[in-house]
Structure formats: structure tokens, C-alpha cells
């Protein structure tokens, strides 16, 4: 069985994961409307506490990255008996595929968590996809619903991105150079130094993931990320000046 996801569904699932990380259940309920779990026009108030309870239970084992999708799907299926809530066919196939892959992986590694393994790819999409929806999801992932910069989330996203580069590099070998260039990532660390400075700055070998993350931040693709980091620096500076 094969299913094809639309861009709207792909972006919607990434947005839902971002909301799940912050336990923003009102936003998740709205995500479920967009993703086809809940029909348009349905009163969401009765469904919200039920979904909140389901996700609270799912997140107990260590947060969003350790969610058991099989158990979550089973709990969500129970809601369909009492509320206007359904599991879309495309999502049922995704859950089935995830269940098979996760089951195989758990045989070799009892600590395997599918979301934890997928998060580096999600971080890469958040950082490099120019879609306005994913730009918004990236900002939300780091700032949350409170709008306050979360340094731990920022570090988490960057570390996940580094993990993606490491895995891709080890799996793709030399063929990855073209893909990394498309992402705005330069594999030769001397290429992102200012002209004339190469001979002045000692070139200490750096891990490929560190070079790639730094190269991304300094590339055209990293412009959006630099802009909102600059906004945060200016915002903090303004607050400090006001306090003085």
C-alpha cells in the first residue's frame, strides 16, 4: 500500500510536531482540523481536554521524541467512538509503516525512538526550507507560544541539524557534496572565511558537523536564521538599556 502526501499535509505534520514539543494542545487541535482528523466547523472545546489527556500520557515517557506511535494511534482511535474525530487514510498508512520500521529497529536497539531518529531531518527542513509555514514553525519551535527565546530549544535544533549532516555525510560519501552545496553548506571550511584571512587564521581541523552548521549559518540559506537571531540580540540589548 502506497500513499502520497501533499505539501500541505507535510507542513501540517511538522507544525503539529512543533506544537507537540511545546505541549500547545489548542494549536494541535487546530492542526488536526487542517490534517483532516476533525471536520471543519466542529466545536473543538469538547475535544481539546480529551486530546490533551491522550498527549499528556504519550509524552510521559520522556517528551515528544520518545512517543510510541502505535500506542498513540490506538488511543486516538478510541476517540473516534465518542467524538467527531477520525484517522485519515493517509495517516493510517503512515502509522502502519512506522510501526513496521520501529518494530524492526527495536529488535536491534530496545531504546530506539522513531521521533528522536527523525528529528534531525525535521531540523534540517525547518532550517533550510523557505516555505513561510516552515519559517513560522522554526520560529515557534525556538520561541514557543510565549514568544520568549528558548536557548535550549535553539541548541537542540542546531545539534539535530549537525546530526543530520553527520548521518548524511557518512551515508552519502563524496556524492553528498552537491547536496550540501544546495543547502548552502560548504564542505571546505576555508571557503567561508573572508578573502585574505585564510593565511592569518590557523586552520584547525573541525568535525564535519561543526563545519557544516557554521557554514550554514554564514550561507545565503542561513540568512533567515541570522535575522531572527539578530532580532533576539537587539531585543535583549534594548531591554538591558531600558533597565539601565
Secondary structure, 3 states (H helix, E strand, C coil): CCCCCCHHHHHHHHHHHHHHHCCCHHHHHHHHHHCCCCCCCCCCHHHHHHHHHHHHHHHCCCCHHHCCHHHHHHHHHHHCCCCCCCCCHHHHHHHHHHHHHHHHHHHHCCCCCHHHHHHHHHHHHHHHCCCHHHHHHHHHHHHCCCCCCCHHHHHHHHHHHHHHHHHHHHHHHHHHHHHHHHCCCCCCHHHHCCCCCCCCCCCCCCCHHHHHHHHHHHCCCCHHHHHHHHHHHHHHHHHHHHHC
